[in-house]
Amino acid sequence: MKQIAIPLLFMLLFSWNLSAQVTMQKEAGGLLFVEKGEKVLFYQIEPKNYEGKYERSNYIHPLWNVDGAVLTEDFPIDHLHHRGIFWAWHQVWIDGKRIGDPWEIKDFDQKVTDIEFWAQKDGSALLKTKVNWLSDQWKKSGQKMPYLEESTAITIHPKTNNYRRIDFEISLLALEKGLSVGGSEDEKGYSGFSVRMVLPGEVSFTGHEGKVQPQNTAVHSHGYINISGSIGKNGKNAGIVIVDNPSNPGYPQPWILRTKNSMQNAAFPGNGTVPVLTSVPLVMKYSLLVYSGKMNDRKIRQAMDK
């Protein structure tokens, strides 16, 4: 993919209480979000690759914890296609023709076409993006043409006590009729919203009803999964809670969880496919709570009720 040029970088910055404001600054390759001089996350706009392969954009890495530790990985040697906080699907079909694998970044390009940013009165930052999906397998008059428009809104809240909340709303709108997306076609069904995070040897998974044991296939934990261990600064306990919004299709969505060398995935739609329409977008919502110390069920529910 050639270097992309963003035709519009549109920023509305309202300065309210800057002492508790998440702000944005343009950096090489993308946008860095900070609060009180502390790094929060980096959104990748320009395409990145590994030795000319696995080129990707439109994802978050690094994601920093509230204690300053980096929580995500990019180009991990075990799965070079994994990339921080990302959302992708193995299958893309148009009228029965398979045109790409965004998950493994095969026959798949993304082009960030529009960015909007607001610094909001409550101290949060709102990033809105529009991204076109393209493929060498989908051309008109010899030219690659976008077949799907993705609109994503990311709300980054100021730090509260020992955690930070980050909300995602991902909308997929087909630009071609007969389009569908799906996960890996094996029993695992990798698909959708994913977190490639640093994993300690003693990683723990918990949900509303207590400990969750990862398996080869999807497991169930109603509403959220809390992943924790010694990933904080200086090896202290910290974690990431991934929250599945009740409005999501297929709620509660199953989880693909891994104790090492992989991502954590809210798997939708699994190994099947779902249609993406040209008239009404397919909308998915997730939240992350990144924290130091501990987060129990009561605190997680309080954080999500705000």
C-alpha positions as CSV (number, residue, x, y, z in Angstrom):
1,M,0.0,0.0,0.0
2,K,1.2,3.5,-0.8
3,Q,1.4,6.1,1.9
4,I,-2.1,7.5,2.5
5,A,-3.0,11.2,2.7
6,I,-5.9,12.1,4.9
7,P,-8.0,14.6,3.0
8,L,-9.5,16.1,6.2
9,L,-8.2,16.4,9.7
10,F,-11.0,18.2,11.5
11,M,-10.5,19.2,15.1
12,L,-12.9,21.0,17.4
13,L,-11.1,21.7,20.7
14,F,-13.1,23.1,23.5
15,S,-10.9,24.0,26.5
16,W,-12.8,23.5,29.7
17,N,-10.9,22.1,32.7
18,L,-7.5,21.3,31.2
19,S,-6.2,19.9,34.5
20,A,-8.4,16.8,33.9
21,Q,-8.5,16.9,30.1
22,V,-7.4,14.1,27.7
23,T,-5.8,15.9,24.8
24,M,-4.4,14.9,21.4
25,Q,-1.2,15.7,19.5
26,K,-0.2,14.7,16.0
27,E,2.9,12.5,15.8
28,A,4.6,10.6,13.1
29,G,2.2,7.9,11.9
30,G,-0.8,8.8,13.9
31,L,-2.3,10.5,17.0
32,L,-1.0,10.4,20.6
33,F,-3.5,11.0,23.4
34,V,-2.2,12.3,26.8
35,E,-3.6,13.4,30.1
36,K,-1.5,15.8,32.3
37,G,1.6,14.9,30.3
38,E,1.1,11.1,30.8
39,K,0.7,9.0,27.7
40,V,-2.7,7.2,27.2
41,L,-2.8,5.6,23.8
42,F,-1.6,6.0,20.2
43,Y,-3.9,5.6,17.2
44,Q,-2.2,4.4,14.1
45,I,-3.2,6.3,11.0
46,E,-0.4,5.6,8.5
47,P,0.2,2.0,7.4
48,K,3.0,0.1,9.2
49,N,4.6,-3.2,8.1
50,Y,7.1,-5.8,9.2
51,E,9.8,-6.3,6.5
52,G,7.3,-5.4,3.9
53,K,4.6,-7.7,5.1
54,Y,1.5,-7.6,7.4
55,E,0.8,-3.9,6.6
56,R,-1.8,-2.5,8.8
57,S,-3.4,0.8,10.1
58,N,-6.5,1.8,12.1
59,Y,-5.6,0.3,15.5
60,I,-4.3,1.3,18.9
61,H,-0.7,0.6,20.0
62,P,0.7,1.4,22.4
63,L,-2.0,1.4,25.1
64,W,-0.5,2.6,28.4
65,N,-1.8,1.8,31.8
66,V,-2.6,4.5,34.4
67,D,0.7,3.7,36.0
68,G,2.6,4.2,32.8
69,A,3.2,0.6,31.8
70,V,2.7,-0.4,28.2
71,L,-0.1,-3.0,28.0
72,T,-0.2,-3.9,24.3
73,E,2.0,-5.6,21.7
74,D,2.5,-5.0,17.9
75,F,4.0,-7.4,15.4
76,P,4.5,-10.2,18.1
77,I,6.8,-12.8,16.6
78,D,4.3,-15.6,17.3
79,H,1.5,-13.9,15.4
80,L,2.8,-11.0,13.3
81,H,-0.6,-10.0,12.2
82,H,-1.8,-9.2,15.7
83,R,-1.8,-5.5,16.5
84,G,-2.6,-3.9,19.8
85,I,-6.3,-3.1,20.1
86,F,-7.9,-4.1,16.8
87,W,-11.1,-5.3,15.2
88,A,-11.0,-7.6,12.2
89,W,-12.7,-10.6,10.6
90,H,-11.3,-13.6,8.8
91,Q,-14.0,-13.8,6.1
92,V,-15.2,-11.1,3.7
93,W,-17.6,-12.2,1.0
94,I,-19.4,-10.3,-1.8
95,D,-22.1,-12.3,-3.7
96,G,-20.4,-15.6,-2.8
97,K,-16.9,-14.5,-3.7
98,R,-14.3,-14.4,-1.0
99,I,-12.3,-11.2,-1.3
100,G,-10.0,-11.0,1.7
101,D,-8.9,-11.9,5.2
102,P,-8.6,-8.7,7.3
103,W,-7.7,-10.7,10.4
104,E,-4.5,-12.1,8.9
105,I,-4.2,-9.0,6.6
106,K,-4.4,-11.0,3.3
107,D,-5.9,-9.2,0.3
108,F,-6.9,-6.4,2.6
109,D,-6.1,-2.7,2.8
110,Q,-7.5,0.0,4.9
111,K,-7.5,3.7,4.1
112,V,-8.3,6.2,6.8
113,T,-10.3,8.9,5.0
114,D,-11.5,11.2,7.7
115,I,-10.7,12.1,11.4
116,E,-12.6,14.2,13.8
117,F,-11.5,15.1,17.4
118,W,-13.3,16.7,20.3
119,A,-12.0,17.5,23.7
120,Q,-15.2,17.3,25.7
121,K,-16.5,19.2,28.8
122,D,-16.3,16.1,31.0
123,G,-12.5,15.9,30.3
124,S,-12.8,13.0,27.8
125,A,-11.5,12.9,24.3
126,L,-13.7,11.8,21.4
127,L,-12.0,10.5,18.2
128,K,-14.1,9.7,15.2
129,T,-12.7,8.0,12.2
130,K,-13.9,6.8,8.8
131,V,-12.0,4.0,7.1
132,N,-12.4,2.4,3.7
133,W,-11.8,-1.3,3.2
134,L,-10.2,-2.4,-0.1
135,S,-8.9,-5.6,-1.7
136,D,-7.0,-6.6,-4.8
137,Q,-9.8,-9.1,-5.2
138,W,-12.4,-6.4,-5.7
139,K,-11.8,-4.1,-8.6
140,K,-13.8,-2.1,-11.1
141,S,-12.3,-1.0,-14.4
142,G,-9.0,-2.4,-13.1
143,Q,-9.0,-0.2,-10.0
144,K,-9.4,-1.2,-6.4
145,M,-12.6,0.2,-5.1
146,P,-13.8,0.5,-1.5
147,Y,-16.4,-2.1,-0.6
148,L,-17.1,-1.2,3.0
149,E,-17.0,2.0,5.1
150,E,-16.1,1.7,8.7
151,S,-17.0,4.5,11.1
152,T,-15.5,4.2,14.6
153,A,-15.9,6.4,17.6
154,I,-13.4,6.1,20.5
155,T,-14.1,7.9,23.8
156,I,-11.1,8.2,26.1
157,H,-12.1,9.1,29.6
158,P,-9.8,10.8,32.2
159,K,-8.2,8.6,34.9
160,T,-10.5,7.9,37.8
161,N,-8.8,6.5,41.0
162,N,-6.9,3.5,39.7
163,Y,-8.4,3.0,36.3
164,R,-9.3,4.6,32.9
165,R,-12.3,3.8,30.8
166,I,-12.1,3.7,26.9
167,D,-15.3,3.2,24.9
168,F,-15.5,1.9,21.3
169,E,-18.4,2.1,18.8
170,I,-17.6,0.4,15.5
171,S,-20.1,0.7,12.6
172,L,-19.8,-1.2,9.4
173,L,-21.7,-0.1,6.3
174,A,-21.4,-2.0,3.0
175,L,-20.7,-0.1,-0.2
176,E,-21.6,-3.2,-2.2
177,K,-24.7,-5.4,-2.0
178,G,-24.4,-9.0,-0.9
179,L,-21.5,-8.4,1.5
180,S,-20.9,-10.5,4.7
181,V,-18.2,-10.9,7.3
182,G,-17.3,-13.8,9.5
183,G,-14.7,-15.4,11.7
184,S,-12.2,-18.2,11.3
185,E,-13.9,-21.2,9.8
186,D,-12.6,-23.6,12.4
187,E,-14.1,-24.5,15.8
188,K,-12.5,-21.4,17.4
189,G,-14.2,-18.7,15.3
190,Y,-11.7,-15.8,15.9
191,S,-13.6,-12.7,14.9
192,G,-14.3,-9.1,15.9
193,F,-12.9,-7.0,18.7
194,S,-9.5,-8.1,20.0
195,V,-6.8,-7.1,22.4
196,R,-3.2,-8.3,22.0
197,M,-1.9,-7.5,25.4
198,V,1.3,-8.3,27.4
199,L,0.7,-11.5,29.3
200,P,2.5,-12.5,32.5
201,G,3.1,-16.2,33.3
202,E,0.5,-16.1,36.1
203,V,-2.3,-14.4,34.1
204,S,-5.8,-14.6,35.7
205,F,-9.2,-14.4,33.9
206,T,-12.3,-13.6,35.9
207,G,-15.9,-12.7,35.1
208,H,-19.1,-11.8,37.0
209,E,-19.3,-15.3,38.5
210,G,-15.6,-15.6,39.3
211,K,-12.7,-17.3,37.7
212,V,-12.9,-18.2,34.0
213,Q,-10.8,-21.0,32.6
214,P,-9.5,-20.5,29.0
215,Q,-10.1,-23.4,26.6
216,N,-9.2,-24.1,23.0
217,T,-12.6,-23.0,21.9
218,A,-14.8,-20.1,23.0
219,V,-15.9,-19.8,26.7
220,H,-18.7,-17.8,28.2
221,S,-18.5,-14.9,30.7
222,H,-21.6,-12.7,30.9
223,G,-20.8,-9.1,30.0
224,Y,-17.1,-8.8,30.6
225,I,-13.7,-10.6,31.1
226,N,-11.1,-9.3,33.5
227,I,-7.5,-10.2,32.5
228,S,-4.9,-9.4,35.2
229,G,-1.4,-10.3,36.5
230,S,2.0,-8.7,37.0
231,I,1.8,-6.4,34.0
232,G,1.9,-3.1,35.9
233,K,4.9,-0.9,36.4
234,N,7.8,-2.7,38.2
235,G,5.9,-6.0,38.0
236,K,2.9,-4.8,40.1
237,N,-0.6,-6.2,39.6
238,A,-2.6,-4.6,36.8
239,G,-5.1,-5.6,34.1
240,I,-7.5,-4.9,31.3
241,V,-11.3,-5.5,31.6
242,I,-13.0,-6.0,28.2
243,V,-16.7,-5.2,28.3
244,D,-19.3,-6.5,25.9
245,N,-22.1,-4.0,25.6
246,P,-25.6,-5.3,26.1
247,S,-26.7,-3.7,22.8
248,N,-24.3,-5.9,20.8
249,P,-25.5,-8.4,18.3
250,G,-25.3,-11.9,19.8
251,Y,-25.0,-10.6,23.4
252,P,-23.5,-12.0,25.5
253,Q,-20.8,-12.7,23.0
254,P,-18.4,-15.7,23.7
255,W,-14.7,-15.2,24.4
256,I,-11.6,-16.7,22.9
257,L,-9.0,-16.4,25.7
258,R,-5.4,-17.3,25.7
259,T,-2.8,-17.6,28.5
260,K,0.2,-16.9,26.3
261,N,1.3,-15.9,22.8
262,S,-2.1,-14.7,21.5
263,M,-4.9,-12.1,21.7
264,Q,-8.1,-12.0,23.8
265,N,-11.2,-11.9,21.6
266,A,-14.9,-11.1,21.9
267,A,-15.8,-13.5,19.2
268,F,-18.6,-12.2,16.9
269,P,-20.0,-13.8,14.8
270,G,-17.8,-16.8,15.3
271,N,-17.1,-19.2,12.5
272,G,-20.3,-18.3,10.6
273,T,-21.0,-15.1,8.7
274,V,-23.4,-12.1,9.1
275,P,-24.6,-9.8,6.4
276,V,-23.4,-6.2,6.3
277,L,-26.1,-4.0,4.6
278,T,-25.8,-0.9,2.5
279,S,-28.7,0.8,4.3
280,V,-28.3,0.1,8.0
281,P,-24.8,-0.3,9.6
282,L,-23.8,-3.2,11.7
283,V,-22.9,-1.6,15.1
284,M,-20.8,-3.1,17.8
285,K,-19.8,-1.5,21.2
286,Y,-17.1,-2.4,23.6
287,S,-15.3,-0.8,26.5
288,L,-11.9,-1.3,28.1
289,L,-11.0,-0.6,31.7
290,V,-7.3,-0.4,32.1
291,Y,-6.2,-0.4,35.8
292,S,-3.5,-0.8,38.3
293,G,-3.9,-2.9,41.5
294,K,-7.3,-4.7,41.5
295,M,-10.8,-4.4,40.0
296,N,-13.5,-6.6,41.4
297,D,-17.0,-7.1,40.0
298,R,-18.5,-4.3,42.1
299,K,-15.9,-1.8,40.9
300,I,-16.3,-2.9,37.3
301,R,-20.0,-2.4,37.4
302,Q,-19.6,1.0,39.1
303,A,-17.1,2.1,36.4
304,M,-19.5,1.1,33.6
305,D,-22.5,2.8,35.2
306,K,-20.9,6.2,35.0
